[in-house]
Amino acid sequence: MKRTAPPQTDYLEHDEIEALFKSLPQKGVFSLRDRAIFTILYNTGARVQEIADLRIADVDLDGPFRVRLHGKGDKWRSCPLWTETAELLKRLVAGVQGSQSSPLFMSRQRKPLTRFGIYKIVKRHTGSLRRSTLEKRFPMI
């Protein structure tokens, strides 16, 4: 028997997700990478670790757009990609220098992003949305 309650699960409504995508920066060194991360997370419903482990070879951007995700239990699954997601990834891959085994998402030090790095990116871009969302859902707080 568990002694504590599970933590509250936070989520965004559809209009809040649209506001998030509108608030993402259009220019900057990592604006394309950050936008691609949010888009592929939203498009596929992948776990953060699956996104962190992505390699260039795991993404099909020529024929039917899809991504192969390596998940828990050493299982692979294939997810279709929206055209918008594929276009962002094409632009991102064009800027990445390396082979097909290179990581798709890299940090400032040109190393693969970790799930903690992606967590920080998500936290940075959703910070203001979280406050307004909580105020809207729970006006007494």
N, CA, C and O atoms as a MOPAC input file, in Angstrom:
PM7 MOZYME 1SCF
protein

 N      0.83700 1    -1.17600 1     0.00000 1
 C      0.00000 1     0.00000 1     0.00000 1
 C      0.89100 1     1.25100 1     0.00000 1
 O      1.79500 1     1.38500 1     0.82500 1
 N      0.62200 1     2.14000 1    -0.92100 1
 C      1.42000 1     3.35700 1    -1.01800 1
 C      1.00200 1     4.34800 1     0.04900 1
 O     -0.17800 1     4.48200 1     0.37200 1
 N      1.98800 1     5.03800 1     0.58800 1
 C      1.71400 1     5.96700 1     1.69000 1
 C      1.49500 1     7.40500 1     1.22400 1
 O      1.00500 1     8.23700 1     1.98800 1
 N      1.84500 1     7.68900 1     0.01400 1
 C      1.66000 1     9.05100 1    -0.48800 1
 C      0.81400 1     9.02200 1    -1.75000 1
 O      0.74300 1     8.01400 1    -2.45300 1
 N      0.18800 1    10.12900 1    -2.01100 1
 C     -0.61000 1    10.25500 1    -3.22200 1
 C      0.32200 1    10.44600 1    -4.41400 1
 O      1.38800 1    11.04500 1    -4.27000 1
 N     -0.06000 1     9.95000 1    -5.57900 1
 C      0.77400 1    10.17100 1    -6.76300 1
 C      0.80300 1    11.65300 1    -7.12000 1
 O     -0.15900 1    12.36900 1    -6.84000 1
 N      1.88100 1    12.12500 1    -7.72900 1
 C      1.94100 1    13.54500 1    -8.09600 1
 C      0.87600 1    13.88200 1    -9.14200 1
 O      0.48000 1    13.04200 1    -9.95000 1
 N      0.43700 1    15.12000 1    -9.10000 1
 C     -0.57300 1    15.58000 1   -10.04800 1
 C      0.01600 1    15.59300 1   -11.45100 1
 O      1.14700 1    16.03500 1   -11.65300 1
 N     -0.74400 1    15.11400 1   -12.40800 1
 C     -0.31100 1    15.12000 1   -13.79400 1
 C     -0.74600 1    16.42900 1   -14.43700 1
 O     -1.93600 1    16.74300 1   -14.47500 1
 N      0.21500 1    17.18900 1   -14.94000 1
 C     -0.09100 1    18.43900 1   -15.63200 1
 C     -0.21300 1    18.16900 1   -17.12700 1
 O      0.47800 1    17.30600 1   -17.66900 1
 N     -1.07400 1    18.89300 1   -17.77200 1
 C     -1.26700 1    18.75500 1   -19.20700 1
 C     -1.72000 1    20.09900 1   -19.75900 1
 O     -2.11400 1    20.99500 1   -19.01200 1
 N     -1.65800 1    20.21800 1   -21.06500 1
 C     -2.10600 1    21.43700 1   -21.73000 1
 C     -3.30200 1    21.11500 1   -22.61100 1
 O     -3.34700 1    20.07000 1   -23.26000 1
 N     -4.26100 1    22.01400 1   -22.62700 1
 C     -5.40200 1    21.90300 1   -23.52200 1
 C     -4.95700 1    22.29000 1   -24.93300 1
 O     -3.86300 1    22.82300 1   -25.12200 1
 N     -5.80600 1    22.02100 1   -25.91100 1
 C     -5.45400 1    22.28300 1   -27.30800 1
 C     -5.10900 1    23.75700 1   -27.55400 1
 O     -4.13100 1    24.05700 1   -28.23800 1
 N     -5.90100 1    24.66400 1   -27.00500 1
 C     -5.63100 1    26.09000 1   -27.20800 1
 C     -4.31900 1    26.51100 1   -26.54300 1
 O     -3.63700 1    27.41200 1   -27.03000 1
 N     -3.96900 1    25.86500 1   -25.44000 1
 C     -2.70500 1    26.17200 1   -24.77500 1
 C     -1.51900 1    25.64900 1   -25.58000 1
 O     -0.45600 1    26.26900 1   -25.60200 1
 N     -1.70200 1    24.51600 1   -26.23600 1
 C     -0.64000 1    23.98900 1   -27.10300 1
 C     -0.42400 1    24.92800 1   -28.28500 1
 O      0.71400 1    25.19400 1   -28.67100 1
 N     -1.51100 1    25.42700 1   -28.85500 1
 C     -1.38600 1    26.39300 1   -29.95000 1
 C     -0.65300 1    27.64400 1   -29.48100 1
 O      0.18700 1    28.18200 1   -30.20200 1
 N     -0.97100 1    28.10700 1   -28.27800 1
 C     -0.29500 1    29.28300 1   -27.72800 1
 C      1.18700 1    28.99900 1   -27.50400 1
 O      2.02600 1    29.87400 1   -27.71700 1
 N      1.50800 1    27.79800 1   -27.08200 1
 C      2.91100 1    27.41700 1   -26.89000 1
 C      3.66900 1    27.48500 1   -28.20500 1
 O      4.75800 1    28.05600 1   -28.25800 1
 N      3.11400 1    26.91100 1   -29.26900 1
 C      3.80200 1    26.92800 1   -30.56000 1
 C      3.94300 1    28.35200 1   -31.10800 1
 O      4.93100 1    28.66800 1   -31.77000 1
 N      2.95900 1    29.20800 1   -30.83100 1
 C      3.07300 1    30.60500 1   -31.26300 1
 C      4.12800 1    31.35600 1   -30.47100 1
 O      4.73800 1    32.29600 1   -30.98000 1
 N      4.34900 1    30.94300 1   -29.21800 1
 C      5.31400 1    31.64900 1   -28.37100 1
 C      6.75300 1    31.18500 1   -28.56800 1
 O      7.67900 1    31.83900 1   -28.08700 1
 N      6.95900 1    30.07200 1   -29.26400 1
 C      8.32900 1    29.59800 1   -29.48700 1
 C      9.08600 1    30.58600 1   -30.36200 1
 O      8.51400 1    31.13800 1   -31.30200 1
 N     10.36000 1    30.81800 1   -30.07100 1
 C     11.13000 1    31.77500 1   -30.86300 1
 C     11.28300 1    31.32100 1   -32.32000 1
 O     11.43300 1    30.13400 1   -32.60900 1
 N     11.24100 1    32.29000 1   -33.21400 1
 C     11.40600 1    32.01100 1   -34.64300 1
 C     12.86400 1    32.12100 1   -35.06800 1
 O     13.28700 1    31.48900 1   -36.03600 1
 N     13.62400 1    32.92400 1   -34.34300 1
 C     15.02900 1    33.15100 1   -34.69400 1
 C     15.89200 1    32.81200 1   -33.49900 1
 O     15.45500 1    32.88500 1   -32.35100 1
 N     17.10200 1    32.44700 1   -33.78600 1
 C     18.03200 1    32.11400 1   -32.72000 1
 C     18.77400 1    30.83300 1   -33.05000 1
 O     18.40400 1    30.09400 1   -33.96200 1
 N     19.81200 1    30.59000 1   -32.29900 1
 C     20.67500 1    29.45000 1   -32.57000 1
 C     19.93200 1    28.12600 1   -32.42000 1
 O     20.11000 1    27.22300 1   -33.23700 1
 N     19.10800 1    28.00300 1   -31.39600 1
 C     18.45100 1    26.72900 1   -31.12300 1
 C     16.94100 1    26.77500 1   -31.34300 1
 O     16.22800 1    25.88300 1   -30.88300 1
 N     16.44900 1    27.78300 1   -32.02700 1
 C     15.00900 1    27.89700 1   -32.22000 1
 C     14.46800 1    26.74300 1   -33.07000 1
 O     13.40200 1    26.20600 1   -32.76900 1
 N     15.18700 1    26.35500 1   -34.12600 1
 C     14.73700 1    25.25600 1   -34.98100 1
 C     14.74500 1    23.94400 1   -34.20900 1
 O     13.79800 1    23.16300 1   -34.30400 1
 N     15.80700 1    23.69400 1   -33.44500 1
 C     15.90800 1    22.46700 1   -32.65700 1
 C     14.76200 1    22.38000 1   -31.64600 1
 O     14.10900 1    21.34200 1   -31.53200 1
 N     14.52000 1    23.47200 1   -30.91200 1
 C     13.48100 1    23.46700 1   -29.89000 1
 C     12.10000 1    23.26800 1   -30.50100 1
 O     11.29200 1    22.50400 1   -29.97200 1
 N     11.82300 1    23.94900 1   -31.61200 1
 C     10.53700 1    23.79500 1   -32.28700 1
 C     10.36100 1    22.35700 1   -32.79000 1
 O      9.27000 1    21.79500 1   -32.70200 1
 N     11.44000 1    21.76700 1   -33.31700 1
 C     11.37500 1    20.38900 1   -33.80400 1
 C     11.12500 1    19.42200 1   -32.64900 1
 O     10.37800 1    18.45700 1   -32.80600 1
 N     11.73400 1    19.66500 1   -31.50700 1
 C     11.51900 1    18.79800 1   -30.33900 1
 C     10.05400 1    18.82900 1   -29.91600 1
 O      9.44000 1    17.77900 1   -29.72500 1
 N      9.49500 1    20.02600 1   -29.77100 1
 C      8.09600 1    20.13400 1   -29.36100 1
 C      7.16800 1    19.50800 1   -30.39900 1
 O      6.20500 1    18.82900 1   -30.04300 1
 N      7.45400 1    19.73400 1   -31.67000 1
 C      6.58700 1    19.21600 1   -32.72700 1
 C      6.61500 1    17.69800 1   -32.77100 1
 O      5.56900 1    17.06200 1   -32.89800 1
 N      7.80100 1    17.11000 1   -32.66900 1
 C      7.87700 1    15.64600 1   -32.73700 1
 C      7.29400 1    15.00600 1   -31.47700 1
 O      6.70100 1    13.93000 1   -31.55300 1
 N      7.45300 1    15.65200 1   -30.32400 1
 C      6.81700 1    15.13800 1   -29.11400 1
 C      5.29700 1    15.14900 1   -29.25800 1
 O      4.62800 1    14.17900 1   -28.90100 1
 N      4.75700 1    16.24100 1   -29.78000 1
 C      3.31400 1    16.37300 1   -29.94500 1
 C      2.80200 1    15.43700 1   -31.03600 1
 O      1.73900 1    14.83400 1   -30.88800 1
 N      3.55300 1    15.31400 1   -32.12600 1
 C      3.16900 1    14.49400 1   -33.26600 1
 C      3.13800 1    13.00200 1   -32.90100 1
 O      2.18900 1    12.30400 1   -33.25500 1
 N      4.14600 1    12.52000 1   -32.21000 1
 C      4.29100 1    11.07700 1   -31.98300 1
 C      3.81900 1    10.59900 1   -30.61700 1
 O      3.48900 1     9.42400 1   -30.46100 1
 N      3.78000 1    11.48100 1   -29.62800 1
 C      3.46000 1    11.04600 1   -28.27400 1
 C      4.58400 1    10.22200 1   -27.67200 1
 O      4.35700 1     9.41600 1   -26.77000 1
 N      5.78700 1    10.42300 1   -28.16800 1
 C      6.94700 1     9.64300 1   -27.72900 1
 C      7.37900 1    10.03500 1   -26.33000 1
 O      7.10800 1    11.14400 1   -25.86800 1
 N      8.04900 1     9.11900 1   -25.66500 1
 C      8.68700 1     9.41300 1   -24.38900 1
 C      9.90400 1    10.27700 1   -24.65800 1
 O     10.47900 1    10.23600 1   -25.74500 1
 N     10.29200 1    11.05400 1   -23.67000 1
 C     11.43100 1    11.95400 1   -23.84000 1
 C     12.70800 1    11.16600 1   -24.12800 1
 O     13.52200 1    11.59000 1   -24.94800 1
 N     12.89000 1    10.03700 1   -23.47000 1
 C     14.08800 1     9.23700 1   -23.71100 1
 C     14.12500 1     8.72800 1   -25.15300 1
 O     15.20200 1     8.62100 1   -25.74000 1
 N     12.97100 1     8.41700 1   -25.72500 1
 C     12.92200 1     7.98300 1   -27.12300 1
 C     13.38100 1     9.10300 1   -28.05400 1
 O     14.06500 1     8.84500 1   -29.04500 1
 N     13.01100 1    10.32800 1   -27.74400 1
 C     13.42800 1    11.47300 1   -28.56100 1
 C     14.91600 1    11.73000 1   -28.36900 1
 O     15.61400 1    12.04100 1   -29.33500 1
 N     15.41100 1    11.60900 1   -27.15200 1
 C     16.82900 1    11.84000 1   -26.87900 1
 C     17.70200 1    10.82000 1   -27.60400 1
 O     18.82500 1    11.13300 1   -27.99800 1
 N     17.19700 1     9.61300 1   -27.78100 1
 C     17.96800 1     8.54900 1   -28.42900 1
 C     17.89500 1     8.57900 1   -29.94900 1
 O     18.57500 1     7.78600 1   -30.60000 1
 N     17.10600 1     9.45400 1   -30.53000 1
 C     16.93800 1     9.47300 1   -31.99100 1
 C     18.24600 1     9.77300 1   -32.71000 1
 O     19.02600 1    10.63000 1   -32.29400 1
 N     18.46000 1     9.05500 1   -33.78300 1
 C     19.58800 1     9.28200 1   -34.68700 1
 C     19.02000 1     9.71600 1   -36.03700 1
 O     17.84000 1     9.50600 1   -36.31600 1
 N     19.84800 1    10.31200 1   -36.85600 1
 C     19.40200 1    10.78000 1   -38.17100 1
 C     18.83900 1     9.62000 1   -38.98400 1
 O     17.86200 1     9.79400 1   -39.71400 1
 N     19.44600 1     8.43200 1   -38.86600 1
 C     19.00600 1     7.26300 1   -39.62400 1
 C     17.62100 1     6.77800 1   -39.19700 1
 O     16.98000 1     6.04200 1   -39.94700 1
 N     17.14500 1     7.16800 1   -38.01800 1
 C     15.84300 1     6.71800 1   -37.52000 1
 C     14.67900 1     7.49000 1   -38.12500 1
 O     13.52100 1     7.15400 1   -37.87700 1
 N     14.97000 1     8.51300 1   -38.91000 1
 C     13.91800 1     9.36800 1   -39.46800 1
 C     13.89100 1     9.20700 1   -40.98300 1
 O     14.90600 1     9.40600 1   -41.65100 1
 N     12.72400 1     8.84500 1   -41.52500 1
 C     12.53700 1     8.73700 1   -42.97800 1
 C     11.87000 1    10.00800 1   -43.46900 1
 O     10.71000 1    10.27200 1   -43.15300 1
 N     12.60700 1    10.79700 1   -44.24400 1
 C     12.08500 1    12.07700 1   -44.71700 1
 C     11.92400 1    12.12600 1   -46.22100 1
 O     11.67100 1    13.19600 1   -46.77400 1
 N     12.06300 1    10.99900 1   -46.89700 1
 C     11.93300 1    10.96100 1   -48.35600 1
 C     10.59000 1    10.38900 1   -48.79500 1
 O      9.82100 1    11.06900 1   -49.47600 1
 N     10.30800 1     9.17800 1   -48.42200 1
 C      9.06900 1     8.53400 1   -48.84000 1
 C      7.95400 1     8.87800 1   -47.89700 1
 O      7.71600 1    10.05100 1   -47.60600 1
 N      7.26800 1     7.86700 1   -47.41700 1
 C      6.28300 1     8.17000 1   -46.37700 1
 C      7.03500 1     8.63800 1   -45.13700 1
 O      7.92900 1     7.95200 1   -44.64100 1
 N      6.66500 1     9.80400 1   -44.64800 1
 C      7.36600 1    10.39100 1   -43.50000 1
 C      7.07300 1     9.56500 1   -42.24600 1
 O      5.91600 1     9.35200 1   -41.88400 1
 N      8.14300 1     9.10600 1   -41.59200 1
 C      7.96800 1     8.34000 1   -40.36800 1
 C      9.24400 1     8.38100 1   -39.54200 1
 O     10.31300 1     8.75000 1   -40.02700 1
 N      9.09900 1     7.99200 1   -38.27900 1
 C     10.22800 1     7.92500 1   -37.36800 1
 C     10.16800 1     6.57600 1   -36.65500 1
 O      9.09200 1     6.10700 1   -36.28300 1
 N     11.32900 1     5.96300 1   -36.47000 1
 C     11.41900 1     4.70900 1   -35.73100 1
 C     11.91400 1     5.01900 1   -34.32300 1
 O     13.00800 1     5.55400 1   -34.14200 1
 N     11.10000 1     4.67800 1   -33.33400 1
 C     11.41200 1     4.98500 1   -31.94100 1
 C     11.80000 1     3.70800 1   -31.20200 1
 O     11.15000 1     2.67100 1   -31.33500 1
 N     12.86700 1     3.80700 1   -30.42500 1
 C     13.34100 1     2.68500 1   -29.62100 1
 C     12.87900 1     2.91000 1   -28.19700 1
 O     13.39600 1     3.78200 1   -27.49800 1
 N     11.90000 1     2.11800 1   -27.76600 1
 C     11.26600 1     2.36600 1   -26.48200 1
 C     11.68300 1     1.41700 1   -25.38600 1
 O     12.69900 1     0.72800 1   -25.47600 1
 N     10.87500 1     1.40300 1   -24.35800 1
 C     11.13100 1     0.56000 1   -23.19700 1
 C     11.04800 1    -0.90800 1   -23.60000 1
 O     10.30200 1    -1.28100 1   -24.50600 1
 N     11.82500 1    -1.72600 1   -22.91100 1
 C     11.80400 1    -3.15000 1   -23.19700 1
 C     12.47900 1    -3.50600 1   -24.50700 1
 O     12.21400 1    -4.56500 1   -25.07600 1
 N     13.34900 1    -2.62900 1   -24.99100 1
 C     14.08000 1    -2.86200 1   -26.24400 1
 C     13.13200 1    -3.11000 1   -27.42300 1
 O     13.41200 1    -3.92700 1   -28.30100 1
 N     12.00600 1    -2.38800 1   -27.42200 1
 C     11.02300 1    -2.53200 1   -28.49500 1
 C     11.08800 1    -1.32900 1   -29.43100 1
 O     11.27600 1    -0.19400 1   -28.99400 1
 N     10.93300 1    -1.59200 1   -30.70400 1
 C     10.92300 1    -0.55600 1   -31.72500 1
 C      9.49800 1    -0.34800 1   -32.20800 1
 O      8.72600 1    -1.30100 1   -32.32000 1
 N      9.15600 1     0.89600 1   -32.49100 1
 C      7.85800 1     1.19100 1   -33.10400 1
 C      8.04500 1     2.28900 1   -34.12600 1
 O      8.94800 1     3.11700 1   -34.01200 1
 N      7.19400 1     2.28600 1   -35.10900 1
 C      7.26600 1     3.27100 1   -36.17800 1
 C      6.04900 1     4.17500 1   -36.09600 1
 O      4.91900 1     3.69700 1   -35.98700 1
 N      6.27900 1     5.49000 1   -36.14700 1
 C      5.19300 1     6.46600 1   -36.08000 1
 C      5.20700 1     7.33600 1   -37.33300 1
 O      6.27100 1     7.78300 1   -37.76300 1
 N      4.04800 1     7.57900 1   -37.91700 1
 C      3.99100 1     8.49900 1   -39.05000 1
 C      4.25200 1     9.92500 1   -38.59100 1
 O      3.98200 1    10.28000 1   -37.44300 1
 N      4.77500 1    10.73000 1   -39.49000 1
 C      5.04600 1    12.13600 1   -39.18100 1
 C      4.16400 1    13.02700 1   -40.03800 1
 O      3.90000 1    12.73400 1   -41.20300 1
 N      3.71500 1    14.11900 1   -39.43900 1
 C      2.99100 1    15.12300 1   -40.20100 1
 C      3.96000 1    15.79700 1   -41.17100 1
 O      5.17200 1    15.77000 1   -40.96000 1
 N      3.43700 1    16.38600 1   -42.20800 1
 C      4.26200 1    17.09000 1   -43.18500 1
 C      5.02700 1    18.22600 1   -42.52000 1
 O      6.20200 1    18.43600 1   -42.82100 1
 N      4.38000 1    18.96000 1   -41.62400 1
 C      5.03800 1    20.06900 1   -40.91000 1
 C      6.23300 1    19.56200 1   -40.09800 1
 O      7.29100 1    20.19100 1   -40.08700 1
 N      6.06400 1    18.44000 1   -39.42900 1
 C      7.14600 1    17.85900 1   -38.63200 1
 C      8.28800 1    17.43700 1   -39.53900 1
 O      9.45300 1    17.68400 1   -39.22800 1
 N      7.96400 1    16.80300 1   -40.65700 1
 C      8.99500 1    16.35100 1   -41.60200 1
 C      9.78000 1    17.53300 1   -42.16500 1
 O     10.99600 1    17.44000 1   -42.32800 1
 N      9.10400 1    18.64300 1   -42.46500 1
 C      9.80100 1    19.82000 1   -42.99300 1
 C     10.76700 1    20.39700 1   -41.95700 1
 O     11.89200 1    20.76800 1   -42.29200 1
 N     10.33100 1    20.47100 1   -40.70800 1
 C     11.23100 1    20.95200 1   -39.64600 1
 C     12.44900 1    20.04400 1   -39.50800 1
 O     13.57700 1    20.52100 1   -39.38200 1
 N     12.21500 1    18.73400 1   -39.53100 1
 C     13.31800 1    17.78900 1   -39.38500 1
 C     14.26500 1    17.83100 1   -40.57600 1
 O     15.47300 1    17.65800 1   -40.40800 1
 N     13.73600 1    18.05800 1   -41.77800 1
 C     14.60800 1    18.20100 1   -42.96100 1
 C     15.54800 1    19.38900 1   -42.78300 1
 O     16.74400 1    19.29200 1   -43.05600 1
 N     14.99500 1    20.50600 1   -42.32400 1
 C     15.82800 1    21.69600 1   -42.09300 1
 C     16.85400 1    21.44100 1   -41.00000 1
 O     17.99600 1    21.89100 1   -41.09700 1
 N     16.45000 1    20.72000 1   -39.96200 1
 C     17.35700 1    20.41700 1   -38.86100 1
 C     18.47800 1    19.48600 1   -39.31300 1
 O     19.64200 1    19.70900 1   -38.98000 1
 N     18.13600 1    18.45000 1   -40.06600 1
 C     19.13500 1    17.47600 1   -40.54300 1
 C     20.11000 1    18.14200 1   -41.50900 1
 O     21.29000 1    17.79100 1   -41.53800 1
 N     19.63000 1    19.09800 1   -42.29600 1
 C     20.51700 1    19.79600 1   -43.23600 1
 C     21.59400 1    20.56600 1   -42.48200 1
 O     22.69500 1    20.74400 1   -43.00300 1
 N     21.30700 1    21.02000 1   -41.28300 1
 C     22.28000 1    21.77600 1   -40.50100 1
 C     23.18000 1    20.91100 1   -39.63500 1
 O     24.16100 1    21.40500 1   -39.07900 1
 N     22.86400 1    19.62800 1   -39.51200 1
 C     23.67000 1    18.72400 1   -38.68500 1
 C     24.81100 1    18.17500 1   -39.51900 1
 O     24.61600 1    17.68500 1   -40.63200 1
 N     26.00600 1    18.26800 1   -38.95500 1
 C     27.16900 1    17.72400 1   -39.64500 1
 C     27.49200 1    16.38400 1   -39.03200 1
 O     27.67400 1    16.28200 1   -37.81800 1
 N     27.56500 1    15.35700 1   -39.85100 1
 C     27.88200 1    14.03300 1   -39.34800 1
 C     27.24000 1    12.96300 1   -40.19900 1
 O     26.66300 1    13.23200 1   -41.25200 1
 N     27.35600 1    11.74600 1   -39.71200 1
 C     26.84200 1    10.60000 1   -40.45200 1
 C     25.40700 1    10.29800 1   -40.05400 1
 O     24.80500 1    11.00900 1   -39.25000 1
 N     24.87400 1     9.23600 1   -40.63000 1
 C     23.51300 1     8.81000 1   -40.31600 1
 C     23.37500 1     8.35500 1   -38.86600 1
 O     22.26600 1     8.31400 1   -38.33300 1
 N     24.49300 1     8.01400 1   -38.22400 1
 C     24.43800 1     7.57100 1   -36.82500 1
 C     24.56400 1     8.74000 1   -35.84600 1
 O     24.57700 1     8.53100 1   -34.63300 1
 N     24.65700 1     9.96500 1   -36.36300 1
 C     24.74700 1    11.14900 1   -35.50200 1
 C     23.41200 1    11.39000 1   -34.80500 1
 O     22.35500 1    11.08000 1   -35.35600 1
 N     23.46000 1    11.94700 1   -33.58700 1
 C     22.20700 1    12.26100 1   -32.88700 1
 C     21.42700 1    13.33900 1   -33.63200 1
 O     22.00900 1    14.24400 1   -34.23100 1
 N     20.11900 1    13.22900 1   -33.58500 1
 C     19.26800 1    14.20600 1   -34.25900 1
 C     19.22900 1    15.52000 1   -33.49100 1
 O     19.26100 1    16.59200 1   -34.09400 1
 N     19.16000 1    15.44400 1   -32.16200 1
 C     19.08800 1    16.63700 1   -31.33000 1
 C     20.35500 1    16.74300 1   -30.49500 1
 O     20.69900 1    15.83000 1   -29.74400 1
 N     21.05200 1    17.88500 1   -30.63900 1
 C     22.32500 1    18.07700 1   -29.93900 1
 C     22.27500 1    19.29500 1   -29.01600 1
 O     21.47900 1    20.21700 1   -29.19800 1
 N     23.15900 1    19.25700 1   -28.02000 1
 C     23.28500 1    20.35000 1   -27.06400 1
 C     24.24500 1    21.40200 1   -27.60700 1
 O     24.74700 1    21.27500 1   -28.72300 1
 N     24.49500 1    22.43400 1   -26.81800 1
 C     25.43900 1    23.48500 1   -27.21100 1
 C     26.84800 1    22.93900 1   -27.42400 1
 O     27.60500 1    23.45100 1   -28.24900 1
 N     27.19000 1    21.89300 1   -26.67100 1
 C     28.52200 1    21.30300 1   -26.77200 1
 C     28.61200 1    20.28900 1   -27.90600 1
 O     29.60200 1    19.56400 1   -28.01000 1
 N     27.59100 1    20.23100 1   -28.75700 1
 C     27.53800 1    19.31200 1   -29.90200 1
 C     27.53200 1    17.85700 1   -29.45000 1
 O     28.07600 1    16.98600 1   -30.12800 1
 N     26.91100 1    17.60000 1   -28.29900 1
 C     26.73600 1    16.25100 1   -27.77500 1
 C     25.25100 1    15.92800 1   -27.80700 1
 O     24.42500 1    16.83900 1   -27.86100 1
 N     24.89700 1    14.64800 1   -27.77600 1
 C     23.47200 1    14.29900 1   -27.78900 1
 C     22.74500 1    14.88900 1   -26.58800 1
 O     23.26200 1    14.87400 1   -25.47100 1
 N     21.54700 1    15.40800 1   -26.82000 1
 C     20.72200 1    15.89800 1   -25.71800 1
 C     20.30200 1    14.71300 1   -24.85600 1
 O     20.01800 1    13.63200 1   -25.37100 1
 N     20.26600 1    14.91800 1   -23.55900 1
 C     19.77200 1    13.90100 1   -22.63900 1
 C     18.31400 1    14.19700 1   -22.32400 1
 O     17.78700 1    15.24100 1   -22.71000 1
 N     17.67400 1    13.28500 1   -21.63000 1
 C     16.28000 1    13.55400 1   -21.26600 1
 C     16.19300 1    14.71800 1   -20.29400 1
 O     15.18700 1    15.42700 1   -20.26500 1
 N     17.23600 1    14.92200 1   -19.49700 1
 C     17.25800 1    16.06700 1   -18.58400 1
 C     17.42200 1    17.37100 1   -19.35900 1
 O     16.83800 1    18.38900 1   -18.98900 1
 N     18.21200 1    17.34700 1   -20.43100 1
 C     18.36200 1    18.52300 1   -21.28300 1
 C     17.05300 1    18.89700 1   -21.95700 1
 O     16.70200 1    20.07300 1   -22.04500 1
 N     16.32900 1    17.88100 1   -22.43500 1
 C     15.03200 1    18.12900 1   -23.06700 1
 C     14.04300 1    18.64200 1   -22.01600 1
 O     13.23200 1    19.52100 1   -22.30600 1
 N     14.10900 1    18.09900 1   -20.80900 1
 C     13.24800 1    18.57200 1   -19.71400 1
 C     13.47400 1    20.05800 1   -19.47000 1
 O     12.51200 1    20.80700 1   -19.29500 1
 N     14.72900 1    20.49400 1   -19.45700 1
 C     15.03100 1    21.91100 1   -19.23500 1
 C     14.48500 1    22.77600 1   -20.36200 1
 O     13.98200 1    23.87300 1   -20.11800 1
 N     14.58200 1    22.28700 1   -21.59400 1
 C     14.04900 1    23.03700 1   -22.74300 1
 C     12.53800 1    23.18800 1   -22.60500 1
 O     11.99900 1    24.27900 1   -22.78700 1
 N     11.85900 1    22.09200 1   -22.28500 1
 C     10.40100 1    22.13500 1   -22.12900 1
 C     10.02400 1    23.06600 1   -20.98100 1
 O      9.10000 1    23.86900 1   -21.11200 1
 N     10.72100 1    22.96500 1   -19.87500 1
 C     10.43100 1    23.81100 1   -18.71100 1
 C     10.63000 1    25.28700 1   -19.04100 1
 O      9.82700 1    26.12800 1   -18.63500 1
 N     11.70500 1    25.60700 1   -19.78100 1
 C     11.98600 1    26.99700 1   -20.13000 1
 C     10.88300 1    27.58700 1   -21.00300 1
 O     10.47500 1    28.72900 1   -20.79300 1
 N     10.39900 1    26.82200 1   -21.97600 1
 C      9.40400 1    27.36000 1   -22.90500 1
 C      7.97900 1    27.30200 1   -22.37800 1
 O      7.11200 1    28.02200 1   -22.87500 1
 N      7.71700 1    26.46300 1   -21.38300 1
 C      6.35300 1    26.34800 1   -20.86000 1
 C      6.16400 1    27.05000 1   -19.53100 1
 O      5.06700 1    27.00800 1   -18.97400 1
 N      7.19300 1    27.69200 1   -19.00400 1
 C      7.10800 1    28.34000 1   -17.69600 1
 C      5.97100 1    29.34000 1   -17.59200 1
 O      5.18800 1    29.28100 1   -16.64300 1
 N      5.86100 1    30.24800 1   -18.53800 1
 C      4.80200 1    31.26000 1   -18.47100 1
 C      3.43400 1    30.64900 1   -18.74500 1
 O      2.43500 1    31.09500 1   -18.18000 1
 N      3.37600 1    29.63800 1   -19.60200 1
 C      2.09800 1    28.98100 1   -19.87800 1
 C      1.56800 1    28.25800 1   -18.64500 1
 O      0.36400 1    28.25200 1   -18.39200 1
 N      2.45700 1    27.66000 1   -17.88900 1
 C      2.03900 1    26.92200 1   -16.70000 1
 C      1.35000 1    27.83700 1   -15.70000 1
 O      0.31000 1    27.48900 1   -15.14200 1
 N      1.93500 1    29.00900 1   -15.47700 1
 C      1.33200 1    29.94000 1   -14.51400 1
 C     -0.05400 1    30.36900 1   -14.97100 1
 O     -0.99300 1    30.37100 1   -14.17500 1
 N     -0.19400 1    30.72900 1   -16.22700 1
 C     -1.49800 1    31.18300 1   -16.71100 1
 C     -2.50300 1    30.03400 1   -16.74700 1
 O     -3.69200 1    30.24600 1   -16.51100 1
 N     -2.03100 1    28.81300 1   -17.04200 1
 C     -2.91700 1    27.65100 1   -17.06200 1
 C     -3.42700 1    27.34200 1   -15.67000 1
 O     -4.62000 1    27.09700 1   -15.49000 1
 N     -2.55000 1    27.35000 1   -14.68700 1
 C     -2.96700 1    27.06500 1   -13.31600 1
 C     -3.92900 1    28.12600 1   -12.80600 1
 O     -4.89400 1    27.80800 1   -12.11200 1
 N     -3.67200 1    29.38700 1   -13.14700 1
 C     -4.56800 1    30.45700 1   -12.71000 1
 C     -5.94700 1    30.30600 1   -13.34400 1
 O     -6.96400 1    30.59700 1   -12.71300 1
 N     -5.97600 1    29.84800 1   -14.60100 1
 C     -7.24500 1    29.68100 1   -15.28900 1
 C     -8.03500 1    28.50500 1   -14.72900 1
 O     -9.24900 1    28.59500 1   -14.54900 1
 N     -7.33200 1    27.38900 1   -14.45100 1
 C     -8.00900 1    26.18800 1   -13.96000 1
 C     -8.36400 1    26.28300 1   -12.47900 1
 O     -9.40100 1    25.77600 1   -12.05100 1
 N     -7.50500 1    26.93100 1   -11.70000 1
 C     -7.71600 1    27.03700 1   -10.26300 1
 C     -7.62400 1    28.50200 1    -9.84600 1
 O     -6.58300 1    28.92900 1    -9.34600 1
 N     -8.67500 1    29.27300 1   -10.03900 1
 C     -8.61800 1    30.71700 1    -9.79900 1
 C     -8.34400 1    31.09500 1    -8.33900 1
 O     -7.93700 1    32.22900 1    -8.08500 1
 N     -8.54500 1    30.21700 1    -7.39300 1
 C     -8.35000 1    30.53800 1    -5.99700 1
 C     -6.87800 1    30.47900 1    -5.58900 1
 O     -6.52300 1    30.98600 1    -4.52500 1
 N     -6.02400 1    29.88100 1    -6.39500 1
 C     -4.61800 1    29.72000 1    -6.03400 1
 C     -3.88800 1    31.03800 1    -6.13200 1
 O     -2.68800 1    31.10000 1    -5.86500 1

